[in-house]
């Protein structure tokens, strides 16, 4: 029976061998087109949750589905894209163009079709000058943008982004924010940068000690100072009221 959710996680539990549980009964439902931020301290289970949704790890118990289809460990789901936290784990081809073409060619596009899509995409992202460069010669921010482009260009319905703003300068950060805000994909974004999530996600989930501690509108969650403080964050500067200073002459 279809439930209509693009992502549906029920009572998910997971632990690595001989270690304390990482996820202890996680429930998340994500509607089509939602952009959801996932926040929590290091070790809270954010990346593990993404690896489970991508089928790279098998849960101990519970259920995961993407687009009403159960996640199958070790199988490829063309409807789901995963942007790794470290771009070096994702970029491996001789040139940026080759990296962007890799997924498209494996989806059945011809080389000509792939090149046309790549040229259009790189122009849109103002990255055309990177096409012939080796990924290992790129800056950290350039690697980040290329790794994101390599996933989004395959047109997945659901995209998992693990710390996507990391290593970006202010211009690239603003470019990425606008790109994500205007995207049609269902997004789950794990980040420690609350300001970034405020600008990209209307909803935020707090994950800590392997459990969902809060789930709601981003401004309400992040504006709750005792809540964010209790999970190792500070209330975003943009949500702190600032008294206007009047100077008499």
DRENLOVEX-507989 format. One record per residue (C-alpha): chain; x, z, y. Coordinates in nm, 2 decimals. Each point is the difference from the previous one (the first is absolute). Layout:
<nodes>
<"A", <X, Z, Y>>
...
</nodes>
This chain:
<nodes>
<"A", <0.00, 0.00, 0.00>>
<"A", <0.14, -0.10, 0.34>>
<"A", <0.04, 0.27, 0.26>>
<"A", <0.09, -0.22, 0.30>>
<"A", <0.32, 0.19, 0.08>>
<"A", <0.33, -0.19, 0.04>>
<"A", <0.19, 0.30, -0.12>>
<"A", <-0.15, 0.27, -0.22>>
<"A", <0.20, 0.30, -0.13>>
<"A", <-0.16, 0.27, -0.20>>
<"A", <0.15, 0.33, -0.11>>
<"A", <0.35, -0.15, -0.02>>
<"A", <0.27, 0.21, -0.15>>
<"A", <0.37, -0.09, -0.05>>
<"A", <0.33, 0.18, -0.06>>
<"A", <0.34, -0.12, -0.09>>
<"A", <0.15, 0.13, -0.32>>
<"A", <0.11, 0.36, 0.01>>
<"A", <-0.10, 0.03, 0.37>>
<"A", <-0.28, 0.17, 0.19>>
<"A", <-0.31, -0.21, 0.05>>
<"A", <0.02, -0.26, 0.28>>
<"A", <-0.37, -0.08, 0.02>>
<"A", <-0.26, 0.26, -0.10>>
<"A", <-0.35, -0.15, 0.00>>
<"A", <0.00, -0.25, 0.29>>
<"A", <-0.32, -0.17, 0.10>>
<"A", <0.00, -0.29, 0.25>>
<"A", <-0.26, -0.27, 0.07>>
<"A", <0.09, -0.28, 0.24>>
<"A", <-0.26, -0.25, 0.13>>
<"A", <0.06, -0.37, 0.05>>
<"A", <0.20, -0.07, 0.32>>
<"A", <0.08, 0.37, 0.06>>
<"A", <0.34, 0.09, 0.14>>
<"A", <0.09, 0.35, -0.14>>
<"A", <0.31, 0.20, 0.10>>
<"A", <0.15, 0.24, -0.26>>
<"A", <0.20, 0.28, 0.14>>
<"A", <0.18, 0.30, -0.16>>
<"A", <0.34, 0.16, -0.02>>
<"A", <0.28, -0.15, -0.21>>
<"A", <-0.08, 0.05, -0.37>>
<"A", <-0.37, 0.02, 0.06>>
<"A", <-0.07, -0.29, -0.23>>
<"A", <-0.06, -0.29, 0.24>>
<"A", <0.24, -0.25, -0.16>>
<"A", <-0.09, 0.11, -0.35>>
<"A", <-0.37, -0.07, 0.08>>
<"A", <0.10, -0.35, 0.11>>
<"A", <0.21, -0.07, -0.31>>
<"A", <-0.30, 0.10, -0.21>>
<"A", <-0.23, -0.22, 0.19>>
<"A", <0.24, -0.29, -0.04>>
<"A", <0.02, 0.06, -0.38>>
<"A", <0.37, 0.10, 0.01>>
<"A", <-0.07, 0.34, -0.14>>
<"A", <-0.26, 0.12, -0.25>>
<"A", <-0.23, 0.29, 0.09>>
<"A", <-0.01, 0.31, -0.22>>
<"A", <-0.38, 0.00, 0.05>>
<"A", <-0.27, -0.11, 0.23>>
<"A", <-0.09, -0.36, 0.10>>
<"A", <0.11, -0.26, 0.26>>
<"A", <-0.16, -0.32, 0.08>>
<"A", <0.06, -0.28, 0.26>>
<"A", <-0.28, -0.24, 0.08>>
<"A", <-0.21, 0.16, -0.28>>
<"A", <0.27, -0.08, -0.26>>
<"A", <0.18, 0.28, -0.18>>
<"A", <0.37, 0.01, 0.08>>
<"A", <0.21, -0.11, -0.30>>
<"A", <0.34, 0.14, -0.02>>
<"A", <0.27, -0.27, 0.00>>
<"A", <-0.23, -0.29, 0.09>>
<"A", <0.00, -0.21, 0.32>>
<"A", <-0.30, 0.01, 0.23>>
<"A", <0.01, -0.29, 0.25>>
<"A", <-0.27, 0.18, 0.20>>
<"A", <0.23, 0.29, 0.08>>
<"A", <0.32, 0.00, 0.20>>
<"A", <0.26, 0.28, 0.02>>
<"A", <0.25, 0.03, 0.28>>
<"A", <0.28, 0.22, -0.12>>
<"A", <0.15, 0.28, 0.21>>
<"A", <0.35, -0.15, -0.03>>
<"A", <0.01, -0.38, 0.07>>
<"A", <0.31, -0.03, -0.21>>
<"A", <-0.22, 0.08, -0.30>>
<"A", <-0.20, -0.31, 0.08>>
<"A", <0.22, -0.27, 0.15>>
<"A", <0.23, -0.17, -0.25>>
<"A", <0.00, -0.38, 0.07>>
<"A", <0.29, -0.20, 0.16>>
<"A", <-0.20, -0.06, 0.33>>
<"A", <-0.30, 0.14, 0.18>>
<"A", <-0.19, -0.33, -0.07>>
<"A", <0.08, 0.04, -0.37>>
<"A", <-0.13, 0.35, 0.00>>
<"A", <-0.33, -0.09, 0.17>>
<"A", <-0.03, -0.30, -0.24>>
<"A", <0.05, 0.20, -0.32>>
<"A", <-0.34, 0.15, -0.02>>
<"A", <-0.18, -0.31, 0.12>>
<"A", <0.17, -0.22, -0.26>>
<"A", <-0.09, 0.25, -0.27>>
<"A", <-0.36, -0.02, 0.11>>
<"A", <0.00, -0.37, -0.06>>
<"A", <0.06, -0.15, 0.35>>
<"A", <0.22, -0.31, 0.02>>
<"A", <0.33, 0.03, 0.19>>
<"A", <-0.14, -0.21, 0.28>>
<"A", <-0.31, 0.22, 0.03>>
<"A", <0.22, 0.31, -0.01>>
<"A", <0.23, -0.13, 0.27>>
<"A", <-0.29, -0.09, 0.22>>
<"A", <-0.15, 0.35, -0.04>>
<"A", <0.34, 0.16, 0.06>>
<"A", <0.06, -0.20, 0.32>>
<"A", <-0.34, 0.10, 0.14>>
<"A", <0.05, 0.36, -0.09>>
<"A", <0.35, 0.03, 0.14>>
<"A", <-0.12, -0.16, 0.33>>
<"A", <-0.29, 0.24, 0.02>>
<"A", <0.24, 0.29, -0.04>>
<"A", <0.26, -0.15, 0.23>>
<"A", <0.25, 0.01, -0.28>>
<"A", <0.07, -0.38, -0.05>>
<"A", <0.37, 0.05, 0.07>>
<"A", <0.03, 0.22, -0.31>>
<"A", <-0.11, -0.26, -0.25>>
<"A", <0.35, -0.11, -0.12>>
<"A", <0.17, 0.34, 0.02>>
<"A", <0.10, 0.21, -0.30>>
<"A", <-0.22, 0.32, -0.01>>
<"A", <0.31, 0.22, -0.04>>
<"A", <0.12, -0.12, 0.34>>
<"A", <-0.32, 0.11, 0.18>>
<"A", <-0.04, 0.31, 0.20>>
<"A", <-0.20, 0.29, -0.15>>
<"A", <-0.30, -0.10, 0.22>>
<"A", <0.03, -0.37, -0.09>>
<"A", <0.01, 0.09, -0.37>>
<"A", <-0.31, 0.21, 0.05>>
<"A", <-0.20, -0.28, 0.17>>
<"A", <0.11, -0.25, -0.27>>
<"A", <-0.10, 0.23, -0.28>>
<"A", <-0.34, 0.04, 0.16>>
<"A", <-0.04, -0.37, 0.06>>
<"A", <0.09, -0.07, -0.37>>
<"A", <-0.29, 0.20, -0.12>>
<"A", <-0.26, -0.09, 0.26>>
<"A", <0.07, -0.37, -0.03>>
<"A", <-0.14, 0.00, -0.35>>
<"A", <-0.34, 0.10, 0.14>>
<"A", <-0.07, 0.31, -0.20>>
<"A", <-0.33, 0.18, 0.06>>
<"A", <0.14, 0.35, -0.01>>
<"A", <0.35, 0.09, 0.13>>
<"A", <0.20, 0.32, -0.05>>
<"A", <0.26, 0.06, 0.27>>
<"A", <0.25, 0.28, -0.05>>
<"A", <0.16, 0.10, 0.34>>
<"A", <-0.04, -0.35, 0.14>>
<"A", <0.11, 0.10, 0.35>>
<"A", <0.34, 0.14, -0.11>>
<"A", <0.30, -0.16, 0.16>>
<"A", <-0.20, -0.21, 0.25>>
<"A", <0.10, -0.01, 0.37>>
<"A", <-0.28, 0.04, 0.26>>
<"A", <-0.07, -0.37, 0.03>>
<"A", <-0.03, -0.06, -0.38>>
<"A", <-0.20, 0.32, -0.04>>
<"A", <-0.25, -0.12, 0.26>>
<"A", <-0.01, -0.34, -0.17>>
<"A", <-0.07, 0.16, -0.34>>
<"A", <-0.27, 0.23, 0.15>>
<"A", <-0.19, -0.30, 0.15>>
<"A", <0.05, -0.20, -0.33>>
<"A", <-0.15, 0.28, -0.21>>
<"A", <-0.28, 0.07, 0.24>>
<"A", <-0.11, -0.36, -0.01>>
<"A", <0.04, -0.05, -0.37>>
<"A", <-0.30, -0.04, -0.23>>
<"A", <0.16, 0.18, -0.30>>
<"A", <-0.09, 0.34, -0.13>>
<"A", <0.30, 0.21, 0.09>>
<"A", <0.14, 0.33, -0.13>>
<"A", <0.30, 0.10, 0.22>>
<"A", <0.22, 0.30, -0.09>>
<"A", <0.19, 0.12, 0.30>>
<"A", <0.15, 0.31, 0.17>>
<"A", <-0.06, -0.17, 0.34>>
<"A", <-0.34, 0.13, 0.11>>
<"A", <0.00, -0.21, 0.33>>
<"A", <0.05, -0.31, -0.21>>
<"A", <-0.29, 0.09, -0.22>>
<"A", <-0.22, 0.08, 0.29>>
<"A", <0.04, -0.35, 0.12>>
<"A", <-0.05, -0.17, -0.33>>
<"A", <-0.24, 0.21, -0.21>>
<"A", <-0.34, 0.13, 0.08>>
<"A", <0.01, 0.24, -0.29>>
<"A", <0.27, 0.24, -0.12>>
<"A", <0.04, 0.19, -0.33>>
<"A", <0.23, 0.31, -0.02>>
<"A", <0.18, 0.03, -0.33>>
<"A", <0.20, 0.31, -0.08>>
<"A", <0.11, 0.17, -0.32>>
<"A", <-0.16, -0.28, -0.19>>
<"A", <-0.35, 0.06, 0.14>>
<"A", <-0.22, -0.15, 0.27>>
<"A", <-0.02, 0.27, 0.27>>
<"A", <-0.19, -0.19, 0.27>>
<"A", <-0.17, -0.34, 0.03>>
<"A", <-0.17, -0.13, 0.32>>
<"A", <0.03, -0.19, 0.33>>
<"A", <0.36, -0.03, 0.11>>
<"A", <-0.05, 0.15, 0.34>>
<"A", <-0.19, 0.30, -0.14>>
<"A", <0.25, 0.07, -0.27>>
<"A", <0.31, -0.04, 0.22>>
<"A", <-0.17, 0.18, 0.29>>
<"A", <-0.04, 0.31, -0.22>>
<"A", <0.32, 0.18, 0.10>>
<"A", <-0.03, 0.28, -0.26>>
<"A", <-0.06, -0.26, -0.27>>
<"A", <0.29, -0.23, 0.08>>
<"A", <0.23, 0.30, 0.06>>
<"A", <-0.08, 0.15, -0.34>>
<"A", <0.12, -0.32, -0.17>>
<"A", <0.32, -0.03, 0.20>>
<"A", <-0.10, -0.23, 0.28>>
<"A", <-0.05, 0.03, 0.37>>
<"A", <-0.31, -0.11, 0.19>>
<"A", <0.07, -0.35, 0.13>>
<"A", <0.11, 0.00, 0.36>>
<"A", <-0.27, -0.25, 0.10>>
<"A", <-0.27, 0.25, -0.11>>
<"A", <0.14, 0.29, 0.21>>
<"A", <-0.18, 0.04, 0.33>>
<"A", <0.23, -0.03, 0.30>>
<"A", <-0.08, 0.17, 0.32>>
<"A", <0.03, -0.22, 0.30>>
<"A", <0.26, 0.12, 0.25>>
<"A", <-0.09, -0.04, 0.36>>
<"A", <0.27, 0.01, 0.26>>
<"A", <-0.08, 0.08, 0.35>>
<"A", <0.20, -0.16, 0.28>>
</nodes>
